[in-house]
Amino acid sequence: MAVSIIVAMTRDRVIGNKGTIPWHIREEAEHFRELTTGNTVIMGRNTWESLPEKFRPLPDRLNIIVSTSLGEQKGAIVCKTVSEAVVKAAYAGKGETFCIGGAQLYMAMLPMAEVMHVSWVKGNFAGDAHFPEIDFSQWEQKQTREYEKFTYVKYLRKRPSG
Ligand SMILES: NC(=O)c1ccc[n+]([C@@H]2O[C@H](COP(=O)([O-])OP(=O)(O)OC[C@H]3O[C@@H](n4cnc5c(N)ncnc54)[C@H](OP(=O)(O)O)[C@@H]3O)[C@@H](O)[C@H]2O)c1
């Protein structure tokens, strides 16, 4: 039940401000769409509610929301726990399973993630939502691509040797 994280953040690990994403980077949104389309996305309730109505559910992806309070949602599966969400994603078998945020979901799912797709956003943005601290000694940088407003880096979790 492998899980990948996908996130856009500043070097200070800012991911959001006042319930939204503090930047509008068309190329980054396109990059997110390309990587996640055809796959499964797991998100927290706040992230689900922050999506503009026309992108809810995110099209051509299996949408899973983790929430203890939300009722049924059209076009998405609601799970009460992260483990239930991961099991549902595995059984649905729709490609790669991505955790797409927000801060609480990243915190809960980072320990189980094997892959991180990080868009390092250039510049400084004020924010009240952060990605958890990353222990880079546990991650190997596999791929990097430069864009005008962000740098994409794919990290794989290091396997214990021996
Ligand atoms: N830059 C990026 O890549 C990126 C991506 C996504 C989001 N964001 C930003 O992140 C911010 C939102 O983050 P957030 O931390 O406030 O919200 P969030 O993680 O999206 O959602 C939090 C909610 O999810 C549910 N939840 C979280 N962990 C749970 C668990 N272990 N078990 C059961 N339910 C759980 C709870 O819902 P209930 O209260 O209903 O139980 C909780 O209130 C926004 O600013 C958003 O724009 C940024």
The ligand as an ORCA input file, in Angstrom:
! r2SCAN-3c Opt
* xyz 0 1
  N       0.721     23.777     -1.225
  C       0.124     22.596     -1.315
  O       0.622     21.710     -2.031
  C      -1.153     22.360     -0.574
  C      -1.872     21.168     -0.779
  C      -3.055     20.967     -0.064
  C      -3.513     21.938      0.813
  N      -2.809     23.076      0.983
  C      -3.255     24.095      1.954
  O      -3.248     23.509      3.260
  C      -4.219     24.183      4.056
  C      -5.177     23.182      4.669
  O      -4.480     22.334      5.575
  P      -5.149     21.876      6.955
  O      -4.116     21.190      7.772
  O      -5.883     23.030      7.532
  O      -6.302     20.883      6.490
  P      -6.391     19.395      5.876
  O      -5.257     18.545      6.310
  O      -6.699     19.515      4.426
  O      -7.768     18.927      6.574
  C      -7.860     18.815      7.963
  C      -9.103     18.021      8.300
  O      -8.990     16.707      7.755
  C      -9.446     15.733      8.683
  N      -8.308     14.968      9.202
  C      -7.004     15.302      9.178
  N      -6.247     14.327      9.716
  C      -7.102     13.361     10.086
  C      -6.945     12.090     10.685
  N      -5.720     11.612     11.011
  N      -8.040     11.346     10.915
  C      -9.289     11.800     10.597
  N      -9.487     13.011      9.997
  C      -8.423     13.762      9.762
  C     -10.133     16.524      9.786
  O     -11.453     16.751      9.324
  P     -12.699     16.750     10.369
  O     -12.522     17.988     11.187
  O     -13.893     16.767      9.490
  O     -12.566     15.492     11.168
  C      -9.337     17.818      9.794
  O     -10.042     18.891     10.369
  C      -4.942     25.162      3.142
  O      -4.347     26.446      3.260
  C      -4.668     24.587      1.766
  O      -4.762     25.543      0.732
  C      -1.645     23.306      0.305
*
